[in-house]
Amino acid sequence: MKTIEITVAPDGSVRLQAHGFVGRDCQEASRFLRQTLGKAVDETKTAEFFQTNATQSQQARQH
């Protein structure tokens, strides 16, 4: 399941976390939020970002 988790801290900072996306799909899916919220202070790419669709298909077959 693809989800985008939005966390607003007491200091007003916002954290976006995309789950279930492969590769750059997470950036495309969250683009409207990033554009709305303003300039990013920090960006951390997860292991999912570096996966390819072939990697995900291979993992799905193993389960």
All heavy atoms as TSV, in Angstrom:
chain	resi	resn	atom	element	x	y	z
A	1	MET	N	N	0.846	-1.172	0.000
A	1	MET	CA	C	0.000	0.000	0.000
A	1	MET	C	C	0.897	1.242	0.000
A	1	MET	O	O	1.845	1.336	0.758
A	1	MET	CB	C	-0.888	0.013	1.237
A	1	MET	CG	C	-1.716	1.271	1.305
A	1	MET	SD	S	-2.349	1.626	2.916
A	1	MET	CE	C	-3.975	1.109	2.845
A	2	LYS	N	N	0.584	2.175	-0.881
A	2	LYS	CA	C	1.355	3.405	-0.974
A	2	LYS	C	C	0.712	4.470	-0.088
A	2	LYS	O	O	-0.482	4.727	-0.202
A	2	LYS	CB	C	1.401	3.892	-2.412
A	2	LYS	CG	C	2.140	2.949	-3.327
A	2	LYS	CD	C	2.105	3.428	-4.741
A	2	LYS	CE	C	2.871	2.457	-5.631
A	2	LYS	NZ	N	2.797	2.846	-7.030
A	3	THR	N	N	1.511	5.051	0.786
A	3	THR	CA	C	1.015	6.104	1.669
A	3	THR	C	C	2.055	7.209	1.801
A	3	THR	O	O	3.244	6.987	1.589
A	3	THR	CB	C	0.713	5.576	3.083
A	3	THR	OG1	O	1.911	5.046	3.637
A	3	THR	CG2	C	-0.358	4.506	3.072
A	4	ILE	N	N	1.570	8.390	2.128
A	4	ILE	CA	C	2.452	9.505	2.456
A	4	ILE	C	C	2.080	9.949	3.862
A	4	ILE	O	O	0.946	10.339	4.116
A	4	ILE	CB	C	2.300	10.661	1.464
A	4	ILE	CG1	C	2.684	10.195	0.059
A	4	ILE	CG2	C	3.169	11.849	1.892
A	4	ILE	CD1	C	2.451	11.226	-1.024
A	5	GLU	N	N	3.034	9.833	4.761
A	5	GLU	CA	C	2.820	10.184	6.162
A	5	GLU	C	C	3.318	11.615	6.388
A	5	GLU	O	O	4.454	11.936	6.029
A	5	GLU	CB	C	3.589	9.208	7.045
A	5	GLU	CG	C	3.420	9.431	8.520
A	5	GLU	CD	C	4.208	8.406	9.317
A	5	GLU	OE1	O	4.334	7.248	8.878
A	5	GLU	OE2	O	4.708	8.785	10.381
A	6	ILE	N	N	2.472	12.445	6.969
A	6	ILE	CA	C	2.823	13.840	7.235
A	6	ILE	C	C	2.824	14.045	8.747
A	6	ILE	O	O	1.829	13.795	9.409
A	6	ILE	CB	C	1.810	14.800	6.588
A	6	ILE	CG1	C	1.722	14.544	5.091
A	6	ILE	CG2	C	2.185	16.242	6.875
A	6	ILE	CD1	C	0.562	15.237	4.413
A	7	THR	N	N	3.947	14.491	9.276
A	7	THR	CA	C	4.074	14.734	10.708
A	7	THR	C	C	4.414	16.205	10.910
A	7	THR	O	O	5.379	16.713	10.338
A	7	THR	CB	C	5.199	13.863	11.311
A	7	THR	OG1	O	4.952	12.498	11.005
A	7	THR	CG2	C	5.277	14.058	12.820
A	8	VAL	N	N	3.601	16.883	11.722
A	8	VAL	CA	C	3.861	18.287	12.051
A	8	VAL	C	C	4.360	18.337	13.492
A	8	VAL	O	O	3.659	17.912	14.414
A	8	VAL	CB	C	2.593	19.145	11.897
A	8	VAL	CG1	C	2.896	20.596	12.232
A	8	VAL	CG2	C	2.018	19.021	10.488
A	9	ALA	N	N	5.563	18.832	13.686
A	9	ALA	CA	C	6.173	18.917	15.015
A	9	ALA	C	C	5.664	20.160	15.748
A	9	ALA	O	O	5.154	21.095	15.114
A	9	ALA	CB	C	7.697	18.970	14.879
A	10	PRO	N	N	5.785	20.186	17.057
A	10	PRO	CA	C	5.356	21.363	17.827
A	10	PRO	C	C	6.025	22.667	17.372
A	10	PRO	O	O	5.434	23.739	17.502
A	10	PRO	CB	C	5.772	21.016	19.262
A	10	PRO	CG	C	5.777	19.531	19.297
A	10	PRO	CD	C	6.239	19.110	17.926
A	11	ASP	N	N	7.227	22.579	16.818
A	11	ASP	CA	C	7.908	23.793	16.349
A	11	ASP	C	C	7.444	24.221	14.956
A	11	ASP	O	O	7.934	25.201	14.405
A	11	ASP	CB	C	9.431	23.609	16.377
A	11	ASP	CG	C	9.921	22.568	15.372
A	11	ASP	OD1	O	9.093	21.942	14.686
A	11	ASP	OD2	O	11.147	22.388	15.278
A	12	GLY	N	N	6.501	23.495	14.381
A	12	GLY	CA	C	5.953	23.841	13.083
A	12	GLY	C	C	6.646	23.177	11.905
A	12	GLY	O	O	6.190	23.296	10.772
A	13	SER	N	N	7.726	22.485	12.170
A	13	SER	CA	C	8.408	21.793	11.078
A	13	SER	C	C	7.549	20.601	10.635
A	13	SER	O	O	6.786	20.038	11.422
A	13	SER	CB	C	9.803	21.333	11.507
A	13	SER	OG	O	9.713	20.401	12.566
A	14	VAL	N	N	7.670	20.265	9.376
A	14	VAL	CA	C	6.858	19.204	8.788
A	14	VAL	C	C	7.774	18.138	8.225
A	14	VAL	O	O	8.788	18.443	7.599
A	14	VAL	CB	C	5.956	19.755	7.660
A	14	VAL	CG1	C	5.142	18.649	7.012
A	14	VAL	CG2	C	5.054	20.845	8.197
A	15	ARG	N	N	7.390	16.896	8.447
A	15	ARG	CA	C	8.171	15.777	7.920
A	15	ARG	C	C	7.253	14.939	7.027
A	15	ARG	O	O	6.157	14.560	7.438
A	15	ARG	CB	C	8.690	14.924	9.069
A	15	ARG	CG	C	9.469	13.736	8.622
A	15	ARG	CD	C	9.973	12.944	9.800
A	15	ARG	NE	N	10.723	11.796	9.324
A	15	ARG	CZ	C	11.685	11.227	9.977
A	15	ARG	NH1	N	12.032	11.679	11.150
A	15	ARG	NH2	N	12.296	10.193	9.489
A	16	LEU	N	N	7.703	14.674	5.821
A	16	LEU	CA	C	6.975	13.815	4.884
A	16	LEU	C	C	7.715	12.498	4.766
A	16	LEU	O	O	8.929	12.488	4.585
A	16	LEU	CB	C	6.898	14.444	3.498
A	16	LEU	CG	C	6.194	15.773	3.358
A	16	LEU	CD1	C	6.289	16.260	1.917
A	16	LEU	CD2	C	4.755	15.661	3.783
A	17	GLN	N	N	6.983	11.411	4.852
A	17	GLN	CA	C	7.579	10.100	4.640
A	17	GLN	C	C	6.673	9.335	3.679
A	17	GLN	O	O	5.484	9.158	3.949
A	17	GLN	CB	C	7.695	9.318	5.946
A	17	GLN	CG	C	8.741	9.868	6.891
A	17	GLN	CD	C	8.839	9.038	8.149
A	17	GLN	OE1	O	7.975	9.119	9.004
A	17	GLN	NE2	N	9.889	8.239	8.228
A	18	ALA	N	N	7.253	8.913	2.567
A	18	ALA	CA	C	6.515	8.130	1.589
A	18	ALA	C	C	6.812	6.657	1.822
A	18	ALA	O	O	7.964	6.270	1.995
A	18	ALA	CB	C	6.916	8.547	0.185
A	19	HIS	N	N	5.779	5.861	1.842
A	19	HIS	CA	C	5.927	4.425	2.068
A	19	HIS	C	C	5.306	3.650	0.904
A	19	HIS	O	O	4.251	4.036	0.399
A	19	HIS	CB	C	5.223	3.998	3.366
A	19	HIS	CG	C	5.693	4.734	4.583
A	19	HIS	ND1	N	6.850	4.394	5.243
A	19	HIS	CD2	C	5.176	5.799	5.230
A	19	HIS	CE1	C	7.014	5.226	6.278
A	19	HIS	NE2	N	6.002	6.086	6.289
A	20	GLY	N	N	5.972	2.593	0.500
A	20	GLY	CA	C	5.430	1.715	-0.533
A	20	GLY	C	C	5.735	2.136	-1.954
A	20	GLY	O	O	5.260	1.513	-2.891
A	21	PHE	N	N	6.519	3.169	-2.112
A	21	PHE	CA	C	6.898	3.627	-3.445
A	21	PHE	C	C	8.264	3.054	-3.807
A	21	PHE	O	O	9.072	2.772	-2.932
A	21	PHE	CB	C	6.973	5.162	-3.493
A	21	PHE	CG	C	5.644	5.827	-3.297
A	21	PHE	CD1	C	5.212	6.185	-2.029
A	21	PHE	CD2	C	4.837	6.100	-4.384
A	21	PHE	CE1	C	3.989	6.810	-1.844
A	21	PHE	CE2	C	3.612	6.722	-4.214
A	21	PHE	CZ	C	3.186	7.075	-2.939
A	22	VAL	N	N	8.507	2.917	-5.090
A	22	VAL	CA	C	9.788	2.416	-5.584
A	22	VAL	C	C	10.446	3.502	-6.407
A	22	VAL	O	O	9.805	4.154	-7.229
A	22	VAL	CB	C	9.590	1.156	-6.447
A	22	VAL	CG1	C	10.917	0.690	-7.041
A	22	VAL	CG2	C	8.969	0.045	-5.629
A	23	GLY	N	N	11.729	3.707	-6.153
A	23	GLY	CA	C	12.486	4.684	-6.940
A	23	GLY	C	C	11.955	6.093	-6.767
A	23	GLY	O	O	11.538	6.497	-5.690
A	24	ARG	N	N	11.975	6.824	-7.854
A	24	ARG	CA	C	11.575	8.232	-7.815
A	24	ARG	C	C	10.068	8.442	-7.758
A	24	ARG	O	O	9.604	9.583	-7.696
A	24	ARG	CB	C	12.153	8.946	-9.030
A	24	ARG	CG	C	13.664	8.986	-9.020
A	24	ARG	CD	C	14.206	9.749	-10.214
A	24	ARG	NE	N	15.643	9.765	-10.203
A	24	ARG	CZ	C	16.369	10.684	-9.556
A	24	ARG	NH1	N	15.758	11.646	-8.908
A	24	ARG	NH2	N	17.675	10.623	-9.568
A	25	ASP	N	N	9.290	7.355	-7.751
A	25	ASP	CA	C	7.832	7.490	-7.663
A	25	ASP	C	C	7.417	8.253	-6.410
A	25	ASP	O	O	6.416	8.978	-6.420
A	25	ASP	CB	C	7.152	6.125	-7.675
A	25	ASP	CG	C	7.220	5.445	-9.032
A	25	ASP	OD1	O	7.638	6.098	-10.017
A	25	ASP	OD2	O	6.857	4.255	-9.112
A	26	CYS	N	N	8.175	8.119	-5.327
A	26	CYS	CA	C	7.836	8.809	-4.083
A	26	CYS	C	C	7.957	10.323	-4.259
A	26	CYS	O	O	7.141	11.090	-3.739
A	26	CYS	CB	C	8.704	8.321	-2.930
A	26	CYS	SG	S	10.470	8.600	-3.156
A	27	GLN	N	N	8.951	10.753	-5.007
A	27	GLN	CA	C	9.115	12.197	-5.228
A	27	GLN	C	C	7.978	12.750	-6.073
A	27	GLN	O	O	7.483	13.841	-5.823
A	27	GLN	CB	C	10.459	12.478	-5.892
A	27	GLN	CG	C	11.625	12.252	-4.967
A	27	GLN	CD	C	12.947	12.552	-5.623
A	27	GLN	OE1	O	13.113	12.306	-6.814
A	27	GLN	NE2	N	13.885	13.075	-4.846
A	28	GLU	N	N	7.579	11.978	-7.070
A	28	GLU	CA	C	6.475	12.421	-7.923
A	28	GLU	C	C	5.168	12.465	-7.118
A	28	GLU	O	O	4.395	13.419	-7.228
A	28	GLU	CB	C	6.330	11.472	-9.124
A	28	GLU	CG	C	5.291	11.898	-10.121
A	28	GLU	CD	C	5.607	13.233	-10.771
A	28	GLU	OE1	O	6.785	13.532	-11.002
A	28	GLU	OE2	O	4.656	13.990	-11.028
A	29	ALA	N	N	4.927	11.447	-6.306
A	29	ALA	CA	C	3.678	11.386	-5.532
A	29	ALA	C	C	3.597	12.492	-4.482
A	29	ALA	O	O	2.510	12.971	-4.174
A	29	ALA	CB	C	3.562	10.019	-4.868
A	30	SER	N	N	4.715	12.888	-3.936
A	30	SER	CA	C	4.712	13.892	-2.867
A	30	SER	C	C	5.032	15.302	-3.371
A	30	SER	O	O	5.088	16.243	-2.580
A	30	SER	CB	C	5.706	13.502	-1.768
A	30	SER	OG	O	7.026	13.480	-2.281
A	31	ARG	N	N	5.200	15.447	-4.669
A	31	ARG	CA	C	5.584	16.742	-5.235
A	31	ARG	C	C	4.615	17.854	-4.847
A	31	ARG	O	O	5.023	18.937	-4.434
A	31	ARG	CB	C	5.678	16.666	-6.750
A	31	ARG	CG	C	6.029	18.007	-7.387
A	31	ARG	CD	C	6.152	17.902	-8.854
A	31	ARG	NE	N	7.069	16.768	-9.096
A	31	ARG	CZ	C	7.792	16.600	-10.156
A	31	ARG	NH1	N	7.723	17.462	-11.115
A	31	ARG	NH2	N	8.579	15.573	-10.306
A	32	PHE	N	N	3.325	17.608	-4.950
A	32	PHE	CA	C	2.353	18.661	-4.646
A	32	PHE	C	C	2.459	19.101	-3.183
A	32	PHE	O	O	2.275	20.271	-2.863
A	32	PHE	CB	C	0.921	18.212	-4.980
A	32	PHE	CG	C	0.336	17.207	-4.014
A	32	PHE	CD1	C	-0.532	17.620	-3.029
A	32	PHE	CD2	C	0.667	15.870	-4.097
A	32	PHE	CE1	C	-1.080	16.706	-2.133
A	32	PHE	CE2	C	0.132	14.945	-3.208
A	32	PHE	CZ	C	-0.740	15.371	-2.234
A	33	LEU	N	N	2.770	18.173	-2.298
A	33	LEU	CA	C	2.929	18.539	-0.882
A	33	LEU	C	C	4.193	19.367	-0.681
A	33	LEU	O	O	4.191	20.367	0.031
A	33	LEU	CB	C	2.982	17.284	-0.016
A	33	LEU	CG	C	1.673	16.511	0.085
A	33	LEU	CD1	C	1.906	15.145	0.709
A	33	LEU	CD2	C	0.661	17.310	0.884
A	34	ARG	N	N	5.282	18.946	-1.319
A	34	ARG	CA	C	6.537	19.685	-1.167
A	34	ARG	C	C	6.414	21.086	-1.745
A	34	ARG	O	O	6.940	22.036	-1.185
A	34	ARG	CB	C	7.680	18.910	-1.814
A	34	ARG	CG	C	8.034	17.641	-1.016
A	34	ARG	CD	C	9.211	16.850	-1.564
A	34	ARG	NE	N	8.800	16.130	-2.762
A	34	ARG	CZ	C	9.324	16.328	-3.970
A	34	ARG	NH1	N	10.275	17.206	-4.135
A	34	ARG	NH2	N	8.908	15.648	-4.999
A	35	GLN	N	N	5.692	21.212	-2.844
A	35	GLN	CA	C	5.500	22.536	-3.444
A	35	GLN	C	C	4.627	23.416	-2.556
A	35	GLN	O	O	4.847	24.613	-2.436
A	35	GLN	CB	C	4.874	22.399	-4.834
A	35	GLN	CG	C	5.840	21.826	-5.848
A	35	GLN	CD	C	5.185	21.569	-7.198
A	35	GLN	OE1	O	3.973	21.479	-7.304
A	35	GLN	NE2	N	6.004	21.437	-8.220
A	36	THR	N	N	3.650	22.818	-1.925
A	36	THR	CA	C	2.735	23.565	-1.065
A	36	THR	C	C	3.401	23.980	0.242
A	36	THR	O	O	3.189	25.093	0.730
A	36	THR	CB	C	1.487	22.709	-0.745
A	36	THR	OG1	O	0.858	22.357	-1.971
A	36	THR	CG2	C	0.512	23.460	0.142
A	37	LEU	N	N	4.231	23.095	0.787
A	37	LEU	CA	C	4.824	23.350	2.097
A	37	LEU	C	C	6.058	24.246	2.039
A	37	LEU	O	O	6.468	24.795	3.045
A	37	LEU	CB	C	5.175	22.019	2.770
A	37	LEU	CG	C	3.967	21.142	3.091
A	37	LEU	CD1	C	4.416	19.767	3.550
A	37	LEU	CD2	C	3.090	21.812	4.148
A	38	GLY	N	N	6.659	24.377	0.892
A	38	GLY	CA	C	7.817	25.254	0.770
A	38	GLY	C	C	9.118	24.506	0.639
A	38	GLY	O	O	9.157	23.301	0.420
A	39	LYS	N	N	10.193	25.248	0.774
A	39	LYS	CA	C	11.531	24.711	0.565
A	39	LYS	C	C	11.902	23.667	1.621
A	39	LYS	O	O	11.701	23.892	2.821
A	39	LYS	CB	C	12.546	25.845	0.598
A	39	LYS	CG	C	13.946	25.416	0.273
A	39	LYS	CD	C	14.897	26.583	0.283
A	39	LYS	CE	C	16.295	26.096	-0.035
A	39	LYS	NZ	N	17.252	27.175	0.045
A	40	ALA	N	N	12.463	22.561	1.155
A	40	ALA	CA	C	12.903	21.507	2.064
A	40	ALA	C	C	14.194	21.908	2.756
A	40	ALA	O	O	15.099	22.472	2.130
A	40	ALA	CB	C	13.108	20.205	1.307
A	41	VAL	N	N	14.282	21.611	4.023
A	41	VAL	CA	C	15.491	21.880	4.796
A	41	VAL	C	C	16.438	20.693	4.694
A	41	VAL	O	O	17.653	20.852	4.645
A	41	VAL	CB	C	15.130	22.157	6.274
A	41	VAL	CG1	C	16.378	22.302	7.120
A	41	VAL	CG2	C	14.258	23.386	6.377
A	42	ASP	N	N	15.847	19.507	4.630
A	42	ASP	CA	C	16.651	18.291	4.606
A	42	ASP	C	C	15.884	17.228	3.824
A	42	ASP	O	O	14.658	17.251	3.786
A	42	ASP	CB	C	16.907	17.806	6.034
A	42	ASP	CG	C	17.893	16.662	6.094
A	42	ASP	OD1	O	18.674	16.480	5.148
A	42	ASP	OD2	O	17.878	15.940	7.098
A	43	GLU	N	N	16.618	16.318	3.217
A	43	GLU	CA	C	15.982	15.223	2.497
A	43	GLU	C	C	16.822	13.974	2.687
A	43	GLU	O	O	18.035	13.990	2.476
A	43	GLU	CB	C	15.866	15.544	1.006
A	43	GLU	CG	C	15.180	14.442	0.217
A	43	GLU	CD	C	14.943	14.828	-1.235
A	43	GLU	OE1	O	14.744	16.026	-1.500
A	43	GLU	OE2	O	14.978	13.945	-2.084
A	44	THR	N	N	16.171	12.913	3.121
A	44	THR	CA	C	16.848	11.642	3.312
A	44	THR	C	C	16.178	10.602	2.425
A	44	THR	O	O	14.959	10.425	2.500
A	44	THR	CB	C	16.762	11.189	4.786
A	44	THR	OG1	O	17.331	12.204	5.607
A	44	THR	CG2	C	17.497	9.883	4.995
A	45	LYS	N	N	16.943	9.964	1.617
A	45	LYS	CA	C	16.406	8.931	0.734
A	45	LYS	C	C	16.523	7.573	1.427
A	45	LYS	O	O	17.561	7.236	1.972
A	45	LYS	CB	C	17.140	8.927	-0.597
A	45	LYS	CG	C	16.927	10.207	-1.386
A	45	LYS	CD	C	17.714	10.217	-2.670
A	45	LYS	CE	C	17.409	11.427	-3.507
A	45	LYS	NZ	N	17.913	12.674	-2.975
A	46	THR	N	N	15.432	6.818	1.394
A	46	THR	CA	C	15.426	5.498	2.020
A	46	THR	C	C	15.890	4.446	1.023
A	46	THR	O	O	16.104	4.733	-0.156
A	46	THR	CB	C	14.005	5.136	2.490
A	46	THR	OG1	O	13.161	5.040	1.338
A	46	THR	CG2	C	13.463	6.175	3.459
A	47	ALA	N	N	16.015	3.227	1.490
A	47	ALA	CA	C	16.413	2.121	0.611
A	47	ALA	C	C	15.409	1.929	-0.512
A	47	ALA	O	O	15.782	1.556	-1.627
A	47	ALA	CB	C	16.559	0.840	1.417
A	48	GLU	N	N	14.134	2.208	-0.246
A	48	GLU	CA	C	13.095	2.068	-1.281
A	48	GLU	C	C	13.372	2.990	-2.462
A	48	GLU	O	O	13.044	2.664	-3.594
A	48	GLU	CB	C	11.715	2.389	-0.708
A	48	GLU	CG	C	11.227	1.369	0.295
A	48	GLU	CD	C	9.941	1.823	0.963
A	48	GLU	OE1	O	9.838	3.009	1.342
A	48	GLU	OE2	O	9.041	0.985	1.101
A	49	PHE	N	N	13.950	4.149	-2.188
A	49	PHE	CA	C	14.247	5.098	-3.260
A	49	PHE	C	C	15.222	4.489	-4.274
A	49	PHE	O	O	15.116	4.727	-5.473
A	49	PHE	CB	C	14.832	6.386	-2.684
A	49	PHE	CG	C	15.178	7.400	-3.743
A	49	PHE	CD1	C	14.204	8.248	-4.248
A	49	PHE	CD2	C	16.468	7.498	-4.252
A	49	PHE	CE1	C	14.517	9.176	-5.240
A	49	PHE	CE2	C	16.785	8.418	-5.231
A	49	PHE	CZ	C	15.803	9.260	-5.727
A	50	PHE	N	N	16.136	3.692	-3.792
A	50	PHE	CA	C	17.168	3.135	-4.656
A	50	PHE	C	C	16.768	1.797	-5.282
A	50	PHE	O	O	17.525	1.223	-6.057
A	50	PHE	CB	C	18.477	2.984	-3.876
A	50	PHE	CG	C	18.998	4.316	-3.410
A	50	PHE	CD1	C	18.819	4.718	-2.093
A	50	PHE	CD2	C	19.615	5.186	-4.291
A	50	PHE	CE1	C	19.270	5.955	-1.653
A	50	PHE	CE2	C	20.074	6.426	-3.866
A	50	PHE	CZ	C	19.896	6.812	-2.547
A	51	GLN	N	N	15.580	1.317	-4.938
A	51	GLN	CA	C	15.094	0.082	-5.537
A	51	GLN	C	C	14.572	0.356	-6.945
A	51	GLN	O	O	14.148	1.460	-7.261
A	51	GLN	CB	C	13.947	-0.518	-4.716
A	51	GLN	CG	C	14.378	-1.153	-3.435
A	51	GLN	CD	C	13.196	-1.768	-2.703
A	51	GLN	OE1	O	12.065	-1.329	-2.841
A	51	GLN	NE2	N	13.484	-2.782	-1.916
A	52	THR	N	N	14.564	-0.678	-7.736
A	52	THR	CA	C	13.962	-0.594	-9.060
A	52	THR	C	C	12.719	-1.473	-9.061
A	52	THR	O	O	12.516	-2.283	-8.156
A	52	THR	CB	C	14.929	-1.088	-10.143
A	52	THR	OG1	O	15.214	-2.464	-9.897
A	52	THR	CG2	C	16.211	-0.277	-10.157
A	53	ASN	N	N	11.892	-1.343	-10.063
A	53	ASN	CA	C	10.711	-2.195	-10.156
A	53	ASN	C	C	11.105	-3.658	-10.237
A	53	ASN	O	O	10.419	-4.523	-9.735
A	53	ASN	CB	C	9.862	-1.802	-11.359
A	53	ASN	CG	C	9.120	-0.508	-11.116
A	53	ASN	OD1	O	8.806	-0.173	-9.976
A	53	ASN	ND2	N	8.836	0.223	-12.171
A	54	ALA	N	N	12.232	-3.982	-10.858
A	54	ALA	CA	C	12.707	-5.357	-10.953
A	54	ALA	C	C	13.048	-5.892	-9.568
A	54	ALA	O	O	12.742	-7.036	-9.245
A	54	ALA	CB	C	13.927	-5.433	-11.858
A	55	THR	N	N	13.657	-5.053	-8.728
A	55	THR	CA	C	13.992	-5.463	-7.367
A	55	THR	C	C	12.734	-5.762	-6.580
A	55	THR	O	O	12.634	-6.756	-5.872
A	55	THR	CB	C	14.798	-4.357	-6.656
A	55	THR	OG1	O	15.943	-4.061	-7.426
A	55	THR	CG2	C	15.203	-4.789	-5.263
A	56	GLN	N	N	11.731	-4.912	-6.715
A	56	GLN	CA	C	10.489	-5.102	-5.982
A	56	GLN	C	C	9.776	-6.377	-6.443
A	56	GLN	O	O	9.268	-7.131	-5.623
A	56	GLN	CB	C	9.571	-3.898	-6.169
A	56	GLN	CG	C	8.341	-3.973	-5.286
A	56	GLN	CD	C	7.451	-2.768	-5.486
A	56	GLN	OE1	O	7.282	-2.279	-6.604
A	56	GLN	NE2	N	6.885	-2.301	-4.399
A	57	SER	N	N	9.761	-6.644	-7.741
A	57	SER	CA	C	9.128	-7.856	-8.262
A	57	SER	C	C	9.837	-9.093	-7.737
A	57	SER	O	O	9.215	-10.076	-7.371
A	57	SER	CB	C	9.161	-7.850	-9.786
A	57	SER	OG	O	8.395	-6.790	-10.286
A	58	GLN	N	N	11.159	-9.010	-7.671
A	58	GLN	CA	C	11.949	-10.131	-7.171
A	58	GLN	C	C	11.627	-10.382	-5.697
A	58	GLN	O	O	11.463	-11.515	-5.277
A	58	GLN	CB	C	13.428	-9.824	-7.352
A	58	GLN	CG	C	14.341	-10.975	-7.083
A	58	GLN	CD	C	15.780	-10.599	-7.386
A	58	GLN	OE1	O	16.214	-9.486	-7.106
A	58	GLN	NE2	N	16.504	-11.508	-7.982
A	59	GLN	N	N	11.495	-9.326	-4.902
A	59	GLN	CA	C	11.178	-9.474	-3.486
A	59	GLN	C	C	9.778	-10.040	-3.314
A	59	GLN	O	O	9.526	-10.843	-2.423
A	59	GLN	CB	C	11.297	-8.133	-2.774
A	59	GLN	CG	C	12.720	-7.688	-2.603
A	59	GLN	CD	C	12.829	-6.303	-1.969
A	59	GLN	OE1	O	11.859	-5.547	-1.964
A	59	GLN	NE2	N	13.992	-5.982	-1.458
A	60	ALA	N	N	8.832	-9.630	-4.144
A	60	ALA	CA	C	7.457	-10.112	-4.047
A	60	ALA	C	C	7.392	-11.610	-4.325
A	60	ALA	O	O	6.633	-12.330	-3.697
A	60	ALA	CB	C	6.568	-9.346	-5.016
A	61	ARG	N	N	8.225	-12.085	-5.272
A	61	ARG	CA	C	8.235	-13.513	-5.582
A	61	ARG	C	C	8.813	-14.329	-4.447
A	61	ARG	O	O	8.470	-15.471	-4.259
A	61	ARG	CB	C	9.028	-13.760	-6.858
A	61	ARG	CG	C	8.225	-13.444	-8.104
A	61	ARG	CD	C	9.001	-13.773	-9.329
A	61	ARG	NE	N	9.651	-12.507	-9.666
A	61	ARG	CZ	C	10.714	-12.365	-10.418
A	61	ARG	NH1	N	11.288	-13.398	-10.939
A	61	ARG	NH2	N	11.218	-11.190	-10.671
A	62	GLN	N	N	9.707	-13.737	-3.653
A	62	GLN	CA	C	10.336	-14.461	-2.556
A	62	GLN	C	C	9.395	-14.634	-1.378
A	62	GLN	O	O	9.577	-15.488	-0.565
A	62	GLN	CB	C	11.610	-13.745	-2.107
A	62	GLN	CG	C	12.699	-13.789	-3.154
A	62	GLN	CD	C	13.917	-12.971	-2.752
A	62	GLN	OE1	O	13.861	-12.212	-1.791
A	62	GLN	NE2	N	14.992	-13.102	-3.496
A	63	HIS	N	N	8.363	-13.801	-1.284
A	63	HIS	CA	C	7.435	-13.880	-0.143
A	63	HIS	C	C	6.270	-14.740	-0.439
A	63	HIS	O	O	5.676	-15.130	-1.121
A	63	HIS	CB	C	6.962	-12.484	0.262
A	63	HIS	CG	C	8.091	-11.667	0.824
A	63	HIS	ND1	N	8.508	-11.793	2.118
A	63	HIS	CD2	C	8.891	-10.746	0.262
A	63	HIS	CE1	C	9.510	-10.947	2.323
A	63	HIS	NE2	N	9.758	-10.294	1.204
